[in-house]
Amino acid sequence: MATQYQVSISMDSDTIEKLKNGGFALYGFKAVKTANQGGAPLVWFQSTSFLDNTVITWDEQYQAYISTDEIIANGKIHASSSADIDLEQTMMVSQQGTVEVMQEGTPSAISISNLGTSQWTCGISQQTGGSTKPMCAFPLYGKNLDVIAPIEKVLLMFASNTVNTGTVIYKAYSSGVLLDLTSDQSRSVSYDINQGWDWGGKSWGQSVEAQESLVPLLITS
C-alpha cells in the first residue's frame, strides 16, 4: 500500500462564499530535491470545491515523463511519454522518445536517463485526487541523467487567476502556506479570506508572500 498524505483546511461560511463569488481556486504545488539547475515548479492541482473542511490527499505513487514543451513562464507542460515508476528506479529515454523503466537507480529518488542526443523537458508526477499530475519540469540534455527526489512539502494558495495544472509558475500569485509533512502524514490548517492562513505557528508551516519566488521554496538541492 502506498503511503497517503493529507491536509485539512477549515474555513467559515463567509470565506467560502467570498471565494466562490470571487472566482477563486485553490492551487497546490509539490516540492522536490535535485542537483539539476534550470527547473521550474508546475501547478500540481487546482480545485474549486470548497467545504468548511476541505481535505487534500495524495499518495506515494509516481510517474516520470518527458515532453517537447519548453520551460517558460506560464507555459503548459504536456507529457509526450510517461511511465509509472518507483523510487530507486530509472526511466530510460531513447532517441525517438520511447521510454522504459529499469530497476536500478538512485536511493530515495527517481532517475531519468537520456540515451539519445535530443533535448527534452522531463520531470516527475505524483497522484492526487485520483489522477497523476506533473509537479516539476527540468531540462534533460542529450546523454545526460536527471535525478529528482520528491519531498513531502506542499504549497497551498487561493487565487482568482485561471491557471491549468501543468503550468510553469515562478512566483506566487497570492499569499500561501508551505507545509512540511515529512514527519507526519497529516496536517490541519485554517484559512480566512481576510486574515490568511493559520497553522498555529508550528515549525512545519511557513508563510509565503504574494510575488515571492517559488523556485527556492519548491526546488532544493
C-alpha positions as CSV (number, residue, x, y, z in Angstrom):
1,M,0.0,0.0,0.0
2,A,1.3,3.4,-1.0
3,T,1.6,5.9,1.9
4,Q,-1.1,8.5,1.8
5,Y,-0.8,12.1,3.0
6,Q,-3.5,14.5,3.9
7,V,-4.0,18.3,4.6
8,S,-7.3,19.5,6.1
9,I,-8.3,23.2,5.5
10,S,-11.0,24.6,7.8
11,M,-12.9,27.7,6.6
12,D,-16.0,29.5,7.8
13,S,-19.1,30.0,5.6
14,D,-18.3,33.7,4.9
15,T,-14.9,32.8,3.5
16,I,-16.3,30.0,1.4
17,E,-19.0,32.3,-0.1
18,K,-16.5,35.0,-0.9
19,L,-14.1,32.5,-2.5
20,K,-16.9,31.1,-4.7
21,N,-18.3,34.5,-5.6
22,G,-14.9,35.9,-6.4
23,G,-13.9,33.1,-8.8
24,F,-11.1,31.8,-6.6
25,A,-9.4,28.4,-6.9
26,L,-7.2,26.5,-4.5
27,Y,-3.8,25.8,-6.1
28,G,-1.3,23.3,-4.9
29,F,2.5,22.8,-5.7
30,K,4.8,20.0,-4.6
31,A,8.4,20.2,-3.6
32,V,11.4,18.2,-5.0
33,K,15.1,17.9,-4.3
34,T,17.6,17.8,-7.2
35,A,21.1,19.0,-8.2
36,N,19.7,20.0,-11.6
37,Q,19.5,23.7,-12.2
38,G,17.1,25.5,-14.5
39,G,14.0,23.7,-13.4
40,A,10.6,25.1,-12.5
41,P,7.6,24.2,-10.3
42,L,4.3,23.4,-12.0
43,V,0.8,23.8,-10.8
44,W,0.2,20.3,-9.4
45,F,-3.5,20.6,-8.7
46,Q,-6.4,23.1,-8.9
47,S,-9.7,22.9,-7.1
48,T,-12.9,25.0,-6.8
49,S,-14.6,22.6,-4.5
50,F,-14.7,24.3,-1.1
51,L,-16.2,22.9,2.1
52,D,-16.0,24.0,5.7
53,N,-13.4,21.2,6.0
54,T,-11.6,20.8,2.6
55,V,-9.4,17.7,2.6
56,I,-6.5,17.3,0.1
57,T,-4.9,13.8,-0.2
58,W,-2.0,12.4,-2.2
59,D,-0.2,9.1,-2.4
60,E,3.4,7.9,-2.9
61,Q,2.6,6.8,-6.5
62,Y,4.8,8.4,-9.2
63,Q,5.3,8.7,-12.9
64,A,8.3,10.0,-14.8
65,Y,7.7,11.9,-18.0
66,I,9.3,13.6,-21.0
67,S,7.9,16.5,-23.0
68,T,8.8,18.6,-26.1
69,D,7.4,21.7,-24.4
70,E,9.8,24.4,-23.3
71,I,10.1,25.6,-19.7
72,I,8.8,29.2,-19.9
73,A,6.8,31.3,-17.5
74,N,3.1,30.5,-17.8
75,G,3.8,27.8,-20.4
76,K,2.0,24.5,-20.2
77,I,3.9,21.2,-20.0
78,H,2.3,18.3,-21.8
79,A,3.8,14.8,-21.3
80,S,4.9,13.2,-24.6
81,S,5.8,9.9,-23.0
82,S,5.4,8.8,-19.4
83,A,5.7,5.6,-17.3
84,D,4.8,4.5,-13.8
85,I,7.9,4.5,-11.6
86,D,9.1,3.9,-8.0
87,L,11.9,5.4,-6.0
88,E,15.3,3.9,-6.8
89,Q,14.2,3.2,-10.4
90,T,15.4,4.8,-13.7
91,M,13.4,5.7,-16.8
92,M,15.5,5.3,-19.9
93,V,14.6,7.6,-22.8
94,S,15.5,6.6,-26.4
95,Q,16.5,8.9,-29.3
96,Q,12.9,8.5,-30.6
97,G,11.4,9.4,-27.2
98,T,10.2,5.9,-26.2
99,V,10.7,5.1,-22.5
100,E,11.5,2.1,-20.4
101,V,11.8,1.7,-16.7
102,M,14.8,-0.1,-15.2
103,Q,15.0,-1.4,-11.6
104,E,18.4,0.3,-10.8
105,G,18.5,3.9,-9.7
106,T,19.5,6.4,-7.0
107,P,18.2,5.7,-3.4
108,S,15.1,7.7,-2.4
109,A,15.0,9.4,-5.9
110,I,13.7,8.9,-9.4
111,S,16.2,9.0,-12.3
112,I,15.6,9.9,-15.9
113,S,18.4,8.9,-18.3
114,N,18.6,10.3,-21.9
115,L,20.2,7.7,-24.1
116,G,20.0,9.9,-27.2
117,T,21.2,13.3,-28.3
118,S,17.8,15.1,-28.4
119,Q,17.0,17.6,-25.7
120,W,13.8,17.0,-23.7
121,T,11.9,18.5,-20.8
122,C,11.4,16.0,-18.1
123,G,10.0,15.7,-14.6
124,I,8.0,13.6,-12.2
125,S,4.3,13.4,-11.5
126,Q,2.5,12.3,-8.3
127,Q,-1.0,11.1,-7.7
128,T,-3.5,13.4,-6.1
129,G,-7.3,13.5,-6.4
130,G,-7.4,10.2,-8.2
131,S,-5.1,11.2,-11.1
132,T,-1.4,11.6,-11.6
133,K,-0.2,15.1,-12.4
134,P,3.2,16.7,-13.1
135,M,4.7,18.8,-10.4
136,C,8.1,19.9,-11.8
137,A,9.9,20.4,-15.1
138,F,13.7,20.2,-15.8
139,P,15.8,20.3,-18.9
140,L,17.1,16.8,-19.9
141,Y,20.1,17.2,-22.3
142,G,21.4,14.6,-24.6
143,K,23.4,11.7,-23.0
144,N,22.5,13.2,-19.5
145,L,20.9,11.9,-16.4
146,D,18.4,13.9,-14.2
147,V,17.9,12.6,-10.6
148,I,14.8,14.0,-8.8
149,A,13.7,13.2,-5.3
150,P,10.1,14.0,-4.3
151,I,9.8,15.6,-0.8
152,E,6.6,15.7,1.3
153,K,6.2,19.5,1.2
154,V,3.2,21.1,-0.3
155,L,2.5,24.8,-1.0
156,L,-1.2,25.9,-1.0
157,M,-2.7,29.2,-2.1
158,F,-6.0,30.6,-3.1
159,A,-6.1,32.9,-6.2
160,S,-8.6,34.2,-8.7
161,N,-6.2,33.5,-11.6
162,T,-7.3,30.9,-14.0
163,V,-4.3,28.6,-14.3
164,N,-4.3,24.9,-15.5
165,T,-2.4,22.1,-13.9
166,G,1.0,21.6,-15.5
167,T,1.6,25.3,-16.0
168,V,5.0,26.7,-15.2
169,I,4.8,29.2,-12.3
170,Y,7.8,31.1,-11.0
171,K,6.1,33.5,-8.5
172,A,3.3,33.1,-6.0
173,Y,0.1,34.8,-7.3
174,S,-1.2,35.3,-3.7
175,S,-0.1,34.7,-0.1
176,G,0.1,31.0,0.7
177,V,1.5,28.4,3.2
178,L,4.2,25.8,2.7
179,L,3.6,22.7,4.8
180,D,6.1,20.1,5.7
181,L,4.7,16.5,6.1
182,T,8.0,14.6,6.3
183,S,7.5,13.8,10.0
184,D,3.7,13.5,10.0
185,Q,1.4,12.3,7.2
186,S,-1.5,14.7,8.2
187,R,-1.6,18.4,8.8
188,S,-4.5,20.7,9.7
189,V,-4.7,24.4,8.9
190,S,-7.3,27.1,8.6
191,Y,-7.9,29.9,6.1
192,D,-9.8,33.2,6.3
193,I,-10.1,35.3,3.2
194,N,-9.0,38.5,5.1
195,Q,-6.7,37.0,7.8
196,G,-5.0,34.5,5.5
197,W,-3.5,31.1,6.6
198,D,-3.2,29.9,10.2
199,W,-1.3,26.8,11.3
200,G,-0.9,27.7,14.9
201,G,2.7,29.0,14.5
202,K,4.0,25.4,14.3
203,S,7.5,24.8,12.8
204,W,6.1,22.7,10.0
205,G,4.4,25.7,8.4
206,Q,5.9,28.6,6.6
207,S,4.2,31.8,5.2
208,V,4.6,32.6,1.5
209,E,4.1,36.1,0.3
210,A,2.4,37.1,-2.9
211,Q,5.0,37.5,-5.7
212,E,7.6,35.5,-3.7
213,S,9.8,33.3,-5.9
214,L,8.7,29.7,-5.8
215,V,11.9,28.0,-7.0
216,P,13.9,28.3,-3.7
217,L,10.8,27.0,-1.8
218,L,10.0,24.1,-4.1
219,I,13.2,23.0,-5.8
220,T,16.0,22.4,-3.3
221,S,19.5,21.0,-3.9
